[in-house]
Amino acid sequence: MKEKVIKREKGCYIKLPEEFRKVDEIEFFPLKEGYYLLSVPIGVVCSPAPEKKQENLDEKVLEKLDFLALRNRSPSYLKKVLGKEELKELERLVKQGKIAYIHNKKFEEGIYVIEGKKKTGKGGGEPNAMANQLFTNGYIILKASRDAQSLSERLLKQKGAIMGVRGFDGKYYVVTSTYFKKVWNILSKLGEEVTPESVAEKFSLSIDGCNAVLKLLAEKGDYVEKKNGLYVRV
């Protein structure tokens, strides 16, 4: 290991490894010309510095999930490849609406899918995937107008069962009428001011799902959206 020599008027200094923080003195042994030994005092045990808590755990879980094929995103498989803390983070991301749990005939055990991340494939299957996500979760948020158009064309025969609006942020918020009624019934029992986060946390819902319903209610004139995601009932 190489370290730079810091030269000062009163001497030369080097940066020592973190484990030396535990001691106030060190022992210095000249071995031969150009060779020296630095050591903690004899009899003193210097424990290694504690490992830092793993940061950005959510990003690591999202990266691992994105790397896996859809068939390998089942709960049983993820228990084999994710650690205990990563599995807890996975469930937290589901509650936040960043990851969706999809269960259908094709994936009987169910799979976890990153919201807004679509797997491309032959045959133009994306509209079907978006529709499946919409009816599984009760809502979907789309960033691209072409995706919104594709989904709209896919659901032409089910217009009465879905509702959608384009937000000021340019995103398209689409929900099923069933999901809309569910969240609206909850909101009608709450106070005049709400945020998607507060509603989601209190009733174990998705933040994005609550936000989508509030966007629709704001469009209908039942709520006014203020800055920082605060909605006020009119």
Buried (B, 14 or more C-beta within 10 A) or exposed (E): EEEEEEEEEEEEEEEEEEEBEEBEEEEEEEEEEEEEEEEBEEEEEBEEEEEEEEEEBBEBBBEBBEEBEBEBBBEEBBEEEBEEEBBEBBEBBBBBBBBBBBEEEEBEEBBBBBBBEBEEEEEEEBBEBBBBBBBBBBBBBBEEEEBBEBBBEBBEEEEEEBBBBBBEEEBBBBBBEEBBEBBBEBBEEEEEEBBBEBBBBEEEBBBBBBBBBBBBBBBEEBBEBEEEBBBEBE
